Amino acid sequence: MKTILNYSPPTPDDLAALKEQLGHTGAQMADLFALGGSHQWRKYTGGQAPRAMSAQMLFYACAQLELPDDQLRRVMARMQAVGASFDYADPGQS
C-alpha cells in the first residue's frame, strides 16, 4: 500500500485543545507523543516559534488513542519482526 500525504500539522492551539480534551498533563502528552518530557511537549504548543508536529508523531499518538490493544500489539510485533526491540514496561515505574 502506498500512501501519499499532503500533510499540514495541527496548530499549537489544536494541540493545546487536544491536551485539554484529554485532561492530560504536559508529561502525559509527552508520553503519548513519545517525547522526552513536558518541556519537549511545550516546544510544540508555545514560544516564539513552536515546532511543527510531524505526521509520524501525530500518527503514533492517534494510533494509541484510537486502536484497541490487540491491534497495537500486532503493530509492535511487526516492528520487532523488522528488527526493533523494546519492552512493555511502564517508564514511570522503577
Secondary structure by P-SEA (a helix, b strand, c coil): cbbbbbcccccaaaaaaaaaaacccaaaaaaaaccccaaaaaaaccccccccccaaaaaaaaaaacccaaaaaaaaaaaaaabbbbbccccccc
